[in-house]
Amino acid sequence: MANLDINRYSELKAKGTISLIKAGGVVALVQKRFDTESGEALPEEVIGVNLKELRELRAKLVGQIATLDVVLADCDEVLASKVV
């Protein structure tokens, strides 16, 4: 998740270009990408993290700026969801 611009997360989620998916013990952050000139879809960028890393990330984010609220909510949702 280090590659994600955390300040743009809410904006990207609102556009439907980013999502967190839980599978087994791994969480995948999937980001749709587009060519800035042509608008063509590029291969999705998948950043995989294990659940321990996601829990650690969530703990680090607590108490930071309000724009991170949606990230925390998504982390909580993924951590609470059943494995798919």
N, C-alpha and C positions, 0 to 999 in steps of 0.2 A: 504494500500500500504506500510505500515510500515514493513511488513514481506519481502518485495522484496529487494534484494540486488541491489540497484539502479545502481551500477557500472557494473553489469552484464546484465542489461536490453538490451542493444544493441546486445550483444552476444546471449542472449536467443531469441530475436526477429528474428535475422538472421537465427537461427536454426529452427524457426517456433514453438518454444515451449511456446511462451507467446503472449497474445493478449489482447487488451482492447475491451470490448463490452458494448454498451450503450443500456439499456432497461428501459423505463419509466424514473424515476428520479434517477436511480441507474446505476453506471458504475461497471462492473465486470472485474477484472483483472484475466484472466484465465491462469494458468501455468500448462503445461503438465509435469508430473514427471515420472521418470523411476528408477527402482531398479538399483543401481550402480553395483551390482555383476551379476545379471542375464540379465539385460537390459529390463526386463519386464515392461510394462506400469503400473503405479500406478494411483489411482484416481487423476483427475485433482484437483489442488488447486485453489479455487475461493475466491478472496478477493473482497468483495463488498464495494464500497464507494458511497456516494451520490454525486450529481453534485456540491453541495456547497463545499464539502470536496475536490473534484478534482480541483476546481477553486483555493481553498486555497493552495493546494499542488503545483499547477502550479505557483502561485505567489511566493511561497517560493523558487522554483527551479530557477527562473529567475536570471541570473548573476552568476550562479555556473559553475563548470567545464564543458568543452565542451562535455564530454561523456554524459551529460544529454540532449543534443540537441534533440535526437530522442525521449526521454520521453516527452519533451515539445511539439514536433511536434505531437505526438500521443494524448497528452492531448488536444491540439488545435483542432485536427481532431474530436475527440470524442465530445468535447464541441460544435463544429459547426454542427455536424451531426444531422439529424432528429431522433426523438425518434422512436425506432423500436417496 
